[in-house]
Amino acid sequence: MGGQGKKIFRVAGVLGLLVLLGLAVWRSLRVEVESRARAVPKYAVVNIVPILERPGLLVLSVPEYKLLYEQTGMSPAGVDAMIAEGRQEELLELQEKLFAEVSVVCTPNTLITREERGSEEALIPCVEDGDILVTFNCHTDVWRNGHVAIVADAKKRLAVEARQLGTESGMFSLDHWETYPAFAVLRLKDTDREKRAAIGEYAGQELLDIPYRLEAGVMARLGVTEETGTLAGTHCAHLAWYAYEHFGYNIDSNGGLIVTPKDIFDSKLLQVVQIYGMPMPDFEEIY
């Protein structure tokens, strides 16, 4: 083999090693990403029955709210709603589910994305119109892009979602959210129920049957106005953001070109109502 041939051979060998190394790194990243499908609290289970059975349950102390949050994933707003409806016993079920070891199955849901489902169903006991649901159990290769929905009819447990490429936004049951191994229910802070309900109603009436477009909202943020007066395309996070923006609330936490589920999850305008299977914010952040 001549000098030129040996040089080509060595270059090919180096490129081959780099490809193998890249594949190994990619596989390790993929394993690491999928290992973060669900988080279980590291602290111990505590008996919450004495709180739930004591007289005067309608008035809870801050330490009691904190304990119930850490043990069930329900914020004070969620706990108050359940107690007001006489459903405090369900907090025991929520506690059991929060600490459960759940097997996770990851399957493709499009050509480029994968979705995770749990072996045990969760429980979403109380939502209100306008609430937002966020999960990070959807990922594109090693990026957990996540998914978002906005509750349009809490009584019927229906939410508006833009699900995936090639589809249009629609109204779907919340039941499938209870099969995710991790999710959060978020609510607009410092607003009355009627205002939040109006946002949910708007989404349910005006944001259906819209084509899924990953680039939705980008041109508007670049200062380019669409010719039509209707929304030409949307995706899951953009749909929720658009509904709130219509009422003057910008729930995109970083104001980037594309609003993502994480941008919405990090919004300071929203508070946690329930968190399940995700790293839990400190109680002081949600109280």
Secondary structure, 3 states (H helix, E strand, C coil): CCHHHHHHHHHHHHHHHHHHHHHHHHHHHHHHHHHCCCCCCCCCCCCCHHHHHCCCCCCCCHHHHHHHHHHHCECHHHHHHHHHCCCCCHHHHHHHHHHCCCCEEEEECCCCCEEEEECCCCCCCCCCCCCEEEECCEEECCECCCEEEEEEECCCCEEEECCCCCCECEEEEHHHHHHCCCEEEEEECCCCHHHHHHHHHHHHHHCCCCEECCCCCHHHHCCCCCCCCCCCCECHHHHHHHHHHHCCCCCCCCCCCCCCHHHHHCCCCEEEEEEECCCCCCHHHHC
